[in-house]
């Protein structure tokens, strides 16, 4: 029996290797299908960032001894802080006061002191956080920017403390565009029951006010990590955001994705320049890549992927364990049969049929995949048309979803298989 089961696998492996037998332990590491979706040129990182030196003076307001502002009312934050600053209050004391009042995230950065408009005087960007209340059940806050103008501060930018965008965070302040003047990278963070998201902004002084020059969504990337890359050749900095995953067990295994934004001087915007999936570590994600390759007609890559699903013991099976692995192996073996039929290699397709029937007899839990292959194969024998054979397989999957489709479901963060996905027709 052991000898009978090995022979079909050898025949299947010949599809990939040509004249040699593919050893599953030496299968190449797949990069994903597609592993990288390139929208523009990928940024090239260089030496660690060295902040440019600016000749900046303290705002020339005569020193005073005003009381620190009362920060209890978000609607008067801007006016109260402005009055304190213009009365000669110390900025360092103000920052300490704001830090002490932040009960939500005490370690978060509350301010940046830097020249934002290029006039040579220190300006001030502040983050104030509002604790949850009946009116605002989730933490929120405001971003406030004060510019020094001669011997006084003025408020030039204030966001609503009740913004639905979430709570603001000062992520970084540096020369992101390479024009010799710093910009602010801010995040607007919102959190659900299990996972947080963040929408990024780059605030740049345009001569009369601050403009957000960030283009595109980042708040669809769960549990984001921010990486600054550069400076690049033009002096700008790329911003890469990596989605680390969803904190809910119902989401299933998560495959990290990194999206990168780079500065485009022509449009005056930070635009998406690349998006990349992490190499798959879960068996189900290797299967997804193989299915995508097959859908695109890249049968060689698809076959390598299906063989890896069947034989690679280093892949993580998530919580499905041995039973889940058995189901995915059976489905991958079926898809190899389909590939062989499509390329006209009926001998290997028949060998695959023998393997499935031997490995998944009627009493085995996942015998349905052997029956799926039998329906496909019988229809092909009658019609000689792979499309008709796929329709037969789809009908079987539609009539047996609990045996064919449900074992392929790995949570809402992953694809949901329909009957049509089991054996897609040629476009």
PyMOL commands that set and color helices and strands:
alter all, ss='L'
color gray80, all
select helices_A, chain A and resi 2-17+24-26+74-86+91-101+249-251+283-295+299-311+318-342+346-359+367-383+386-399+401-404+406-408+419-422
alter helices_A, ss='H'
color red, helices_A
select strands_A, chain A and resi 36-38+111-114+123-130+140-149+152-158+167-174+183-191+196-205+210-212+224-230+237-243+257-264+269-277
alter strands_A, ss='S'
color yellow, strands_A
deselect
rebuild
show_as cartoon
